[in-house]
Amino acid sequence: MTHTIQPIDFIEGFLAEQRRVREVFMSIYRNHPQSLMDDRISYRVPVAQLRARYEALACNLRKNEEIAFHSLVRTGGPTGRSNKHLPLVDFRSRDRSSVEKTAQTLIGEYAVERAALFESGRSFHLYLGLLLSQEVWVKFMGRLLLLNARQGPILTDARWVGHRLMGGYGALRWSANTSPYAKFGTPWLVREW
């Protein structure tokens, strides 16, 4: 069933269930196609301020800037603080049926109870409601590359995986301020699990 929700709505719902997550990370970035440069300013945001901070950043975007949500989150509790990752996927394929099937495969492999697939304009973005350690997250990113069969269609964006492994966290766009994203608008929900 399709609803009119944005990725921030899904993330807020997941974080409400994960009371140990204290902070999330977002960034303002400028895309440089075919470049290794990661031109971004990152922000550490308390969970309770996520929407307000996102809206403030969105109101002040300059030309050629976008907002991204990061996989990296900081948990806290009586035993101290640690970093975890929310599994995020940037699909390259525009074939909704293939993407949904692949999403269901990942959901089953990681025993995820909650997930959401969003149409991003040029592709699909998957959010898995799960927290991974750094080591498991790196293996997850490797798994995304292996979803691209040798003789089959390309499903996941290998360049995105490479950039994100180099950056140390996943990141998916939440805004639509630059071409070609502006003509599509912000990501919208295709399916929830």
Residue pairs with C-beta under 8 A, 6 or more apart in sequence:
1 191
1 192
2 189
2 190
2 191
3 189
3 192
4 188
4 189
5 116
5 188
5 189
6 118
6 174
6 186
6 187
6 188
6 189
7 69
7 116
7 118
7 125
7 127
7 172
7 174
7 187
8 50
8 51
8 54
8 69
8 174
10 116
10 127
10 129
10 189
10 192
11 24
11 50
11 69
11 86
11 127
12 50
12 51
13 114
14 86
14 114
14 127
14 129
15 21
15 24
15 47
15 50
17 114
17 129
18 131
20 75
20 76
20 77
21 47
21 73
21 74
21 75
21 84
21 131
22 46
22 47
22 74
22 75
22 76
22 81
23 44
23 45
23 46
23 47
23 73
23 74
24 44
24 45
24 47
24 50
24 69
24 70
24 72
24 73
24 74
25 42
25 43
25 44
25 45
25 69
25 70
25 72
25 73
25 169
26 42
26 43
26 45
26 53
26 54
26 57
26 67
26 68
26 69
26 70
26 174
27 40
27 41
27 42
27 43
27 67
27 68
27 70
27 171
28 40
28 41
28 43
28 57
28 61
28 65
28 66
28 67
28 68
29 38
29 39
29 40
29 41
29 65
29 66
29 67
29 68
29 171
30 39
30 40
30 64
30 65
30 66
31 39
31 64
31 66
31 178
32 39
36 163
36 166
38 163
38 166
38 167
40 68
42 70
43 53
43 57
44 74
45 53
54 67
54 174
57 67
58 67
58 175
61 67
61 175
61 177
63 177
63 178
64 177
64 178
65 177
65 178
66 173
66 174
66 175
66 176
66 177
66 178
66 181
67 173
67 174
67 175
67 177
68 171
68 172
68 173
68 174
69 88
69 171
69 172
69 174
70 169
70 170
70 171
71 85
71 86
71 87
71 88
71 137
71 164
71 169
71 170
71 171
72 83
72 84
72 85
72 168
72 169
72 170
73 83
73 84
73 85
73 86
73 131
74 81
74 82
74 83
74 84
75 81
75 82
75 83
75 84
75 131
83 134
84 131
84 132
84 133
85 131
85 132
85 133
85 134
85 136
85 137
85 140
85 169
85 170
86 127
86 128
86 129
86 130
86 131
86 132
86 170
87 106
87 110
87 126
87 127
87 128
87 130
87 132
87 137
87 140
87 170
88 125
88 126
88 127
88 128
88 170
88 171
88 172
89 103
89 106
89 125
89 126
89 128
89 144
89 156
90 120
90 123
90 125
90 156
90 157
90 160
90 161
90 172
91 99
91 102
91 123
91 124
91 125
91 126
91 155
91 156
91 157
92 123
92 154
92 155
92 156
92 157
92 158
92 160
93 99
93 123
93 124
93 153
93 154
93 155
93 156
94 122
94 123
94 124
95 153
96 124
96 190
98 153
98 155
99 117
99 124
99 126
99 155
100 117
100 190
100 191
102 147
102 155
102 156
103 115
103 117
103 126
103 191
103 193
104 193
105 147
106 112
106 126
106 128
106 143
106 147
107 115
107 128
107 193
109 143
110 128
110 130
110 140
112 128
112 129
112 130
112 193
113 129
114 128
114 129
114 192
114 193
115 126
115 127
115 128
115 129
115 192
115 193
116 126
116 127
116 189
116 191
116 192
116 193
117 124
117 125
117 126
117 127
117 189
117 190
117 191
117 192
118 124
118 125
118 126
118 127
118 187
118 188
118 189
118 190
119 187
119 188
119 189
119 190
120 172
120 173
120 181
120 184
120 187
121 176
121 180
121 181
121 183
121 184
121 185
121 187
122 180
122 181
122 184
123 157
124 190
125 172
125 173
125 187
127 172
132 140
137 170
138 165
141 161
141 164
141 165
141 170
144 156
144 161
145 156
145 158
145 161
147 155
147 156
148 154
148 155
148 156
148 158
164 170
164 171
172 187
173 181
173 187
174 186
174 187
175 181
175 186
176 182
176 184
176 185
176 186
